[in-house]
Amino acid sequence: MGPLRSTLSRYAVGLTARQADALTVRDEKSATLLKECGARQVIEVVADPAFALAPPETDALASSDGAVLVALRNWRDNDWLRR
C-alpha cells in the first residue's frame, strides 16, 4: 500500500479502512501505514491474492519464440528493495 503523499489521501484511506469489515495487506510496512491513516481494526498481513487466481485456459498469452514480457514501474520510494 502506498505511498500516500498527501493528507487528503491518508484521510480517505483511513476513512475507508474504518468502514471495512476486514483489512489485509501484503507487508508489514503497509500495515503500519494503514494504522497511521487511522485504521482501528486488526490488520492481517497475507500473501498477495493474485497468487490464488487460476491461470487462463488459453494459449493466448503464450509466446511462440519463448519471450517473456516484463512491465517495469518506476517506484519513488524503493529503499526497501535494496535490503
N, C-alpha and C positions, 0 to 999 in steps of 0.2 A: 504494500500500500504506500502511496506517496510518490514523490514528495508533495507535500501540501505547503505551498509557499505563502498563501495569503490567509489573513484572519478569517475572511469570509468562507474560504474553502474548509478550514478547520472547523468553523462553526457549523457549516452544513453537514459535514461528516459526523460530527458529534451529535447533532440533532437527529440525523437519520439512524445512527447507531443506537441511540437511546430508545428508539421505537422498534428495534429489531427483537425478535424472539430468541435468536441465537447469533453469535458472532464467531466467525472463523477467519483466520488469516494464515498466510504461508510461512511466516517467520516471526521471530521474537521482536525484531525491530518494528514490524508493522503492528504488533500487539501493543507495544509501548506507545507508538504514535496514536493508535486508536484510543488508548487510555488518556493520553494527553489532550485529545479532542473532546473528552468528556464521556466516553463510554463507561457505563457503570456495571454492566453485566460481566459474567465470566467470558473471557476471550480464549478460544481454543486455537492452538497452532496445529494445523493439519497439512497433509500433503495437498498439492495443487489438484483441484477437482478435474482438471483436464486429463490427468492420468487415468481417470475412471471411464473416459469416453471410449466407446467401441470404435475400432478402425473402420474406415469406409469399406463398403462391399464392392468396390470398383477399382479398376486399374487406372482410373483417370489421373491419379497422381503419380503413377509410375513413369520413370524416365527410361527411354529406350537406350540412352547412352550411359546410364549409371550416374548421371549428375545428381547432385543434392542442392536444393535451394535453401539458402540461409537469408533470413531477413534481419538486417542489422538495425539496431536502435541506439541512438546517442543518449546515454544516461548522464545527467548532470551530476547527480550525487552517487558516484560509483566507487567511493573509497572502500566499501565493503567487499568489492570484487578483488581487491589487492591483498586481502588477508589470506 
